[in-house]
Amino acid sequence: MADTTSQTDTVTITVDGEPMAARPGEMVIAAAERGGVYIPRFCYHPRMRPVGMCRMCLVEVKGPRGFALQPACFIPVADGQEVVTRSAKVKKAQDGVLEFLLVNHPLDCPVCDKGGECPLQDQTLAYGPGETRFVEEKRHWAKPISLSALVYLDRERCIQCDRCTRFADEVAGDPLIEFKGRGDHIEIATFPDQPFASYFSGNTVQICPVGALLSRPYRFKARPWDVEQVESTCTMCAVGCRVAVQSSGSELTRYIGLDSDPVNHGWLCDKGRYSYEYVNSEERLSHPLVRKAGELVEASWGEALEAAARGLQGARAVHGAASLAVLGGARLPNEDAYAWAKLAKGVLGTDNVDAQLGDGLPAEAVLGLPRATIDDACSAPAVVLLAPDLKEELPVLYLRLRAAAVAGGVPFLELTPRRTGMSKYCRTSLAYRPGEAPALARALVDGISGSEVAGVPAASVAAARELLGAEGAVVVLGRPSLAEPGESIAAAAAVLAGGLPGVRFLPALRRGNVLGALDMGLAPGLLPGRVALADGRAWFAGAWGAVPEARGLDAADILGAAAQGRIQGLVLLGADPVADFPDHQLARAALSSAGFVVSVDTFLTESSGQADVVLPAAAFAERAGTTTNLEGRITRLGQKIVPPGVARPDWMIAAELAFHLGGDLGVESLEDIWQEVERLAPSHAGITRSLLADRDHRDGVVAPFDGRVPTTSRPPAEAATATGVGSTTAVPGAVDPMSTPGVDAVETHGLPATEVAPAETAPSGGIDPGPEGEERQVGAAVATSAAPPMLAWSSEHGPQSPPPLDGYALRLVSGRSLYDQGTLVQHAPSLAALAAPPRLRANPYDLERLGMGQGGQVRVRSNRATFLADAVPDAGVPRGSVWLPFNAGEGSAGEVVDAAAPVTDLRVETP
Amino acid sequence: MARLTTDNVQRARELIALYPVPRSALIPILHVAQEQDGWLTPDAIVHVAELLDLTAAEVLGTVSFYDMFFTHPVGRHLVSVCTNIACLLNGGYELLDHAEQKLGVKAGATTEDGEFTLEEVECLALCGAAPCLTVNWRFFGPVTPESFDKLVGYLRDGELADQVPPHGTLCRVRRSVGLPASSSSGAGRVAPRKDEAAAPRAAPPAGADKGGRGEKEAAGAGAVTAATGEGAQVERPPGADTAATVDDSRHQKGGGA
């Protein structure tokens, strides 16, 4: 396993006569692979505990009585160990193992999805006996059976390697599949009425070394030799898992998780894995739409852009630039976000720009607090979770942190208004009353005088404080509940930042490139490169021509102003505020009152459907660029297919619209944009396109770049690719060659690194960023004298304190679940089917008081709305609180949340 | 079907407390659950999973591995006929054929009245009394067709209720504390025999202790059962049921008289 190999000392073993350096504690199979000797295997996976189940990796290891056959995946290296992987004895063992593995395997390769990329096929060819002595009838099972809505099981093909069951138990923490029976009756099974409903089930399909586990959406869709692929980064959430995007013709067919050591370890969540379906959707916007006589009708790009420019210019001419606003952009690649930031702030001249839709945190806090990486969190002396349910919103981050808690022994302290998927792995989980996170944070830092704070008993606070003794804790910071304002959480973060020595923060914001969009300045009061408007005015005014005078409005204020008729020109960048802004009532009022609305989107949503001009944008895998994950890690996106109809990448739309507005963004390609970003944005100095294309930085570069080349524990690409065993040939950097079958044709890392390091030129406005040369060295550019300083945020402005809770009301807690009514999920049929209807969850005690201990239908009443909901007793919701999911359809929290209030109180009554 | 009763939940909690890791108590608790219903109902499996913070799939994985756990209803008497080598040579298959005819069901099936489930099993570790069988894991052997018929009659009439508990009962003695290490050796291994003279053949102590299907689990006070008798005419051992130190399944034969 990767995490056992951190020691620095090495031992020397001899493999087939060649001496090799090995790390104490690692297994022979891993050491040999790093040294260039591939030992065949099925059950061994470097990210999981070895089990020695399949016996395929038998090699001769010298012991006191001479050489004997041993499973290489189960024998730790020792100094002076002698290993023989190629001998008559080993060959005989391999022949025997494969002959037995094939006793019951159906050899239906021509109709098997795995055919052509199957480790069993390949290793049988490479290491097998060629003939079998068994003539008996093979085992028969009903097939395929469904393990879950996404995974089929063909039990006849299963070779009982224990990979899927180990993954479910060890990695995902959802041991819902197990071996059932024994001997030749063994099968993978779920409990009869409990399907394998894990958020990570698709990984078992990917790591299955035979065709036993099949992906339902992919089944019979393509043959491995027909697909083309490109490396990219999944942007369904901000974790930024590396993927190989595969297509057949102009359709995406599959994502395969690639192993990025600092990020996803090869795993994907099912939402990311099957999200390609939305890209293929028939509902995609393919042509610009312009509202004529109240109806949206198809138009040409020229006509639509002209209409958009006219509408925005008209609004600006009459009401001033402050009447314009740009919302969204958190799903755009960095280059596109930069282009739109430049258009909004440089050309339109408005600072009313926000990539977050009131469901994140204040941008200054996110960018200004000291940042941690995922690896930092996994090796921290303590981790504080002040975040939404990571299992629901950032699933692969959940996997990493869960592993840190379970296998790494990192103590976790959770501050949450209700139980989350991480709660059971936390040493302490403190359930604070909604809206009172700052008070609890204060108590954690300073101690507590009374008997309780924010609903948490003093004893629990004292116990939690003991975990925070060491320097260098990491706080995972997000919005624990959408029913309390981000300012409240930011205030709590400020307390922790000020009170915990050496603390760093890992933002837990959800949308794919939200951190990149903030870095690119899509937030009020900010300019690209994590620069405050006031600090960067001179620098960017020179480069852009102009920047807004004063700080603008954030999403909540933009929508508030729009509802009052003060926003006359609104641009929605892939934003659907009616669904995503916590306060639906305000969002609806804003959209109906906004004077002129331009929507740049991939689908017609409730919001974009109300726009005056709709511009179709290219989606994931239809455009290249870079994306930034929640660590600030910049990786490259690959383009694999072309957009539908005449849809274009967002940056092109921005450039064209600028032209129609009489301006010029001065960029003609992604390369142009990135060069400008690298030159202007202090946080991105030194992160050139050639650096991003460098193989040493294949896992991306964390901004700001410190100039270091990452060290990796992975086998070198040369060793992995030298195995030469058909499709088990590894993609460079693949830890488990069998998990990335057939990915040998993929480009080594996103786009080919064709361009040379960008020629440095002064910004068009004439401000010289400093002499070329030393200052341009990586890491040093930030200190360049002329460049503005990056944000440092430590403000501690007191949020509104919540009013006391009256005895009949319940205080609302809300958040998202992985499969909700979000646009992208709903346009991916496999995922849409998994979205659950909204259910109200309350403490059994509170339901008992209503005489509804078993749950049932209740009436929910607030000053906003009254509706009926299905109530379920849930001890994970503290007494006095009530949970409603967000964006889960009719009766979700958005109907009742009041964005202006510090908390939302509800009456729950019998109907 | 049923989840565990309050009393059995209490027993489960006592068992969990015996181990450093709760999961270690899985198999003992499953025996408790099987004792309750005669087999492991889906509800019981789910309940056991809840008690141990496991998933039902994990519990099912363990249950399905062991032949002594049943996920389908089992008759009140589980008759397990050995056909392994020693019994085979002494007429094990003939005995099984006879049993199938007598009970009217094939091996693996249950009689319509729910009284008997017949199964063919591997070695029961009573080779010295081949051909042998167990009824609810209590030994009988050597068994002839005639003595089998008598045995069935006794079981049906409840005359052996003292010696043969309802299916699922591993041990009637309730154990709520861990065993001291010394109890695994010496005198504790063999239950005191009240009526040595009546037993024409001594039961093989070591074999029954080690190989007896599951008897080891009940070895708290000595697990050896004397199970012999051509006639299977059974006398009640005096005081056997009341002495907590005596294994409940100890069975004395009547010597065919």
Interface residues (C-beta under 8 A of the other chain):
Chain A: D169 D174 P175 L176 I177 E178 F179 K180 G181 R182 A189 T190 F191 P192 D193 Q194
Chain B: P42 I45 V46 L54 T55 A56 A57 E58 V59 L60 G61 S64 F65
